Structures are given as structure tokens and as C-alpha cells.
């Protein structure tokens, strides 16, 4: 049980909690703008490609990989690169994480306008 914010960082479910918070922020953002909640999760049949949040806007898909880490790693974007090679309508694949925004690659979760297409 988490009773204090300081307990969250060492909790075994911190990744899932962070992911849920980011997805719910996307839901809130879309609803507040009067948009449909065309938000999806993607995993291929073999499980080798997974996208935590797939934002659909018109005919475009905006894949987001969500990580609770504050340190960016190139490995974080491997699923995004694999998914982007499958579909021609993919735009702005991004890692959403708790670190500093890195232009065109990763964005801090608090900068909702930058990642919530």
C-alpha cells in the first residue's frame, strides 16, 4: 500500500502506475478538447512489438512508449521504431517519460501539449 508520495518511487508497481497516469492524462486532454478518445494499446500476435499508447487522429497514428524512468535510453524507442516500419501513417513516435524533453525523441510527461497529439 502506498501511504506517502515518497513510497511510490520504490514501489514495485511504479511503472504501471506511471503508465496509467499518462494514459488518463491523454483521456482527460482529449475529452477537454471535445475530441473522441481514439486511444489504443497495440501488441502484435507474437508479442515482439508493443505500443503503450496509440493515439489516432484522423488517418494518422501517434505511437507513445511510456516509461517511468527519468533517464532516456535508445532502447526505450525500439518498439516505436518497429511499429513505425509496419504502418505508413505513423507520425511523431515519442517516448513519454519523467526525464528532460529531447527534441523529436522523448518528451517529459508534464508537457502534455507536446505528446498528446
Secondary structure as GFF3:
##gff-version 3
##sequence-region A 1 117
A	DSSP	alpha_helix	5	8	.	.	.	ID=ss1
A	DSSP	alpha_helix	14	32	.	.	.	ID=ss2
A	DSSP	beta_strand	39	43	.	.	.	ID=ss3
A	DSSP	beta_strand	50	57	.	.	.	ID=ss4
A	DSSP	beta_strand	60	66	.	.	.	ID=ss5
A	DSSP	three_ten_helix	74	77	.	.	.	ID=ss6
A	DSSP	alpha_helix	78	84	.	.	.	ID=ss7
A	DSSP	beta_strand	94	97	.	.	.	ID=ss8
A	DSSP	beta_strand	106	108	.	.	.	ID=ss9
A	DSSP	alpha_helix	112	115	.	.	.	ID=ss10
###
